[in-house]
Amino acid sequence: MGEYNNGEDWDNMEWDEELGDFVCKQKEEEIAIVTKDSNGVVLETGDTVILTRDLDVKGVAISMKRGDKLKKIRTGDDPELIECKIGKKGVYIKTCFVKKV
């Protein structure tokens, strides 16, 4: 068994059958991922954004110009990237290069 001192918070302890000892309770907190544009406005899936600068797209012979609208974006697990389609290709764009319409 582990060593116990008088300073432990017993309200946050629970018995672990596998270890045969008291362990701290795991608090499962849901972490919300918030995606923001270059101005700090929250972006959500389905929003329309405008490019704030010219971008060259790697792997595709397309250059995206400042002011181009990107419709029906998708947010994901990374708060610094959004996904959109250019023609039939799906591309990821950093959120620091877009602003919400």
VOVOLO-331816 format. One record per residue: residue in one letter; chain; z, x, y of N, C-alpha, C in turn. Coordinates in steps of 0.2 Angstrom, whole numbers, plus 5000, padded with zeros to 4 digits. Example, Ala and Ser with C-alpha at 12.3 -4.5 7.8 and 13.67 -1.06 7.14 Angstrom:
<nodes>
NODE  residuo  cadena  n_c3  n_c1  n_c2  ca_c3  ca_c1  ca_c2  c_c3  c_c1  c_c2
NODE        a       A  5039  5066  4972   5039   5062   4978  5039  5066  4984
NODE        s       A  5035  5064  4989   5036   5068   4995  5039  5064  5000
</nodes>
This chain:
<nodes>
NODE  residuo  cadena  n_c3  n_c1  n_c2  ca_c3  ca_c1  ca_c2  c_c3  c_c1  c_c2
NODE        m       A  5000  5004  4994   5000   5000   5000  5000  5004  5006
NODE        g       A  4997  5002  5012   4997   5005   5018  5003  5006  5021
NODE        e       A  5004  5010  5026   5010   5011   5030  5010  5005  5036
NODE        y       A  5015  5002  5037   5016   4997   5042  5021  5000  5047
NODE        n       A  5019  4999  5054   5024   5000   5059  5026  4994  5062
NODE        n       A  5031  4994  5066   5033   4988   5069  5029  4985  5075
NODE        g       A  5024  4989  5077   5020   4987   5083  5014  4984  5081
NODE        e       A  5013  4982  5074   5007   4979   5072  5007  4971  5074
NODE        d       A  5001  4969  5075   5001   4962   5077  4999  4958  5070
NODE        w       A  5005  4955  5068   5004   4951   5061  5000  4945  5061
NODE        d       A  4999  4942  5067   4995   4936   5068  4988  4938  5067
NODE        n       A  4986  4944  5067   4979   4946   5066  4978  4949  5060
NODE        m       A  4983  4949  5055   4982   4952   5048  4981  4947  5043
NODE        e       A  4977  4949  5038   4976   4944   5032  4977  4948  5026
NODE        w       A  4978  4945  5020   4979   4949   5014  4972  4949  5011
NODE        d       A  4970  4956  5009   4964   4957   5006  4965  4958  4998
NODE        e       A  4962  4953  4994   4963   4953   4987  4961  4960  4984
NODE        e       A  4955  4962  4986   4952   4968   4983  4956  4974  4984
NODE        l       A  4958  4975  4990   4962   4981   4992  4970  4980  4990
NODE        g       A  4972  4974  4989   4979   4973   4988  4983  4975  4994
NODE        d       A  4981  4974  5000   4984   4976   5006  4983  4971  5012
NODE        f       A  4987  4972  5017   4985   4968   5023  4980  4972  5027
NODE        v       A  4975  4968  5030   4970   4971   5034  4969  4967  5040
NODE        c       A  4966  4970  5045   4965   4966   5052  4959  4961  5050
NODE        k       A  4960  4955  5053   4955   4949   5052  4949  4951  5056
NODE        q       A  4943  4950  5053   4937   4951   5057  4935  4945  5061
NODE        k       A  4934  4946  5067   4932   4941   5072  4925  4941  5072
NODE        e       A  4921  4936  5070   4914   4935   5071  4912  4932  5077
NODE        e       A  4910  4935  5082   4908   4933   5088  4900  4933  5088
NODE        e       A  4897  4927  5090   4890   4927   5091  4888  4930  5098
NODE        i       A  4884  4935  5097   4881   4938   5103  4875  4935  5105
NODE        a       A  4875  4932  5111   4868   4929   5114  4864  4935  5117
NODE        i       A  4858  4935  5115   4853   4940   5118  4850  4936  5124
NODE        v       A  4850  4939  5129   4847   4937   5135  4842  4941  5138
NODE        t       A  4836  4938  5138   4830   4942   5141  4829  4940  5148
NODE        k       A  4828  4945  5152   4827   4944   5159  4821  4948  5162
NODE        d       A  4818  4945  5167   4812   4948   5170  4814  4954  5175
NODE        s       A  4809  4956  5178   4810   4962   5183  4815  4960  5189
NODE        n       A  4815  4953  5190   4819   4951   5196  4826  4948  5193
NODE        g       A  4827  4948  5187   4834   4946   5184  4834  4939  5182
NODE        v       A  4828  4936  5182   4828   4928   5180  4827  4928  5172
NODE        v       A  4831  4924  5169   4831   4923   5162  4825  4920  5160
NODE        l       A  4822  4924  5154   4816   4922   5151  4817  4918  5145
NODE        e       A  4813  4913  5143   4814   4910   5137  4807  4909  5133
NODE        t       A  4807  4908  5127   4801   4907   5123  4797  4901  5126
NODE        g       A  4791  4902  5127   4787   4897   5130  4786  4897  5137
NODE        d       A  4789  4902  5141   4788   4903   5148  4781  4906  5149
NODE        t       A  4779  4905  5156   4774   4909   5158  4776  4914  5163
NODE        v       A  4773  4920  5163   4775   4926   5167  4769  4929  5170
NODE        i       A  4770  4933  5175   4764   4936   5179  4766  4944  5179
NODE        l       A  4761  4948  5177   4761   4955   5177  4763  4958  5184
NODE        t       A  4767  4962  5185   4769   4965   5192  4765  4972  5193
NODE        r       A  4761  4974  5188   4757   4980   5189  4752  4981  5184
NODE        d       A  4747  4985  5185   4741   4986   5180  4744  4989  5174
NODE        l       A  4742  4987  5168   4744   4990   5161  4738  4991  5157
NODE        d       A  4738  4997  5154   4733   4998   5148  4736  4997  5142
NODE        v       A  4733  4993  5138   4735   4991   5131  4733  4996  5126
NODE        k       A  4738  4999  5122   4736   5004   5117  4733  5000  5111
NODE        g       A  4728  5003  5108   4725   5000   5102  4720  4994  5104
NODE        v       A  4719  4992  5110   4714   4987   5112  4711  4990  5118
NODE        a       A  4704  4989  5118   4700   4991   5124  4701  4986  5130
NODE        i       A  4707  4984  5132   4708   4979   5137  4713  4982  5142
NODE        s       A  4711  4981  5148   4716   4983   5153  4719  4977  5157
NODE        m       A  4725  4976  5157   4728   4970   5160  4730  4972  5168
NODE        k       A  4728  4967  5172   4728   4968   5179  4734  4965  5182
NODE        r       A  4737  4968  5187   4742   4965   5191  4740  4958  5193
NODE        g       A  4745  4953  5192   4743   4946   5194  4741  4942  5188
NODE        d       A  4739  4945  5182   4737   4941   5176  4743  4937  5174
NODE        k       A  4741  4931  5172   4746   4926   5169  4746  4927  5161
NODE        l       A  4752  4927  5159   4753   4927   5152  4757  4921  5150
NODE        k       A  4754  4917  5146   4757   4910   5144  4760  4910  5137
NODE        k       A  4765  4906  5136   4768   4905   5130  4771  4911  5127
NODE        i       A  4775  4915  5131   4778   4921   5129  4783  4919  5123
NODE        r       A  4785  4925  5119   4790   4924   5114  4795  4929  5116
NODE        t       A  4802  4927  5116   4807   4932   5116  4809  4934  5109
NODE        g       A  4812  4940  5108   4815   4941   5102  4822  4945  5102
NODE        d       A  4823  4949  5097   4829   4952   5096  4830  4958  5101
NODE        d       A  4825  4960  5104   4825   4966   5109  4825  4963  5116
NODE        p       A  4830  4963  5120   4830   4960   5127  4825  4963  5132
NODE        e       A  4823  4969  5130   4818   4972   5135  4811  4971  5133
NODE        l       A  4809  4967  5128   4802   4966   5126  4801  4959  5126
NODE        i       A  4795  4957  5127   4792   4950   5126  4786  4951  5122
NODE        e       A  4784  4945  5118   4778   4946   5114  4773  4940  5117
NODE        c       A  4767  4942  5118   4762   4937   5120  4755  4939  5116
NODE        k       A  4750  4934  5117   4744   4935   5114  4739  4937  5120
NODE        i       A  4734  4942  5118   4729   4943   5122  4723  4942  5118
NODE        g       A  4719  4937  5119   4714   4935   5114  4717  4933  5107
NODE        k       A  4715  4937  5102   4718   4936   5096  4723  4941  5094
NODE        k       A  4724  4946  5098   4729   4951   5097  4736  4949  5100
NODE        g       A  4741  4951  5096   4748   4950   5099  4751  4957  5101
NODE        v       A  4753  4957  5107   4756   4963   5110  4763  4962  5113
NODE        y       A  4766  4967  5113   4773   4967   5116  4773  4971  5123
NODE        i       A  4776  4968  5128   4776   4970   5135  4783  4971  5137
NODE        k       A  4785  4976  5140   4792   4977   5143  4793  4972  5149
NODE        t       A  4799  4969  5149   4801   4964   5154  4801  4967  5161
NODE        c       A  4802  4974  5162   4802   4976   5168  4795  4976  5172
NODE        f       A  4790  4974  5168   4783   4973   5171  4781  4966  5172
NODE        v       A  4785  4961  5171   4783   4954   5172  4788  4951  5176
NODE        k       A  4786  4945  5179   4791   4941   5183  4789  4933  5181
NODE        k       A  4794  4929  5181   4793   4922   5179  4790  4918  5184
NODE        v       A  4785  4914  5182   4782   4909   5187  4786  4904  5189
</nodes>
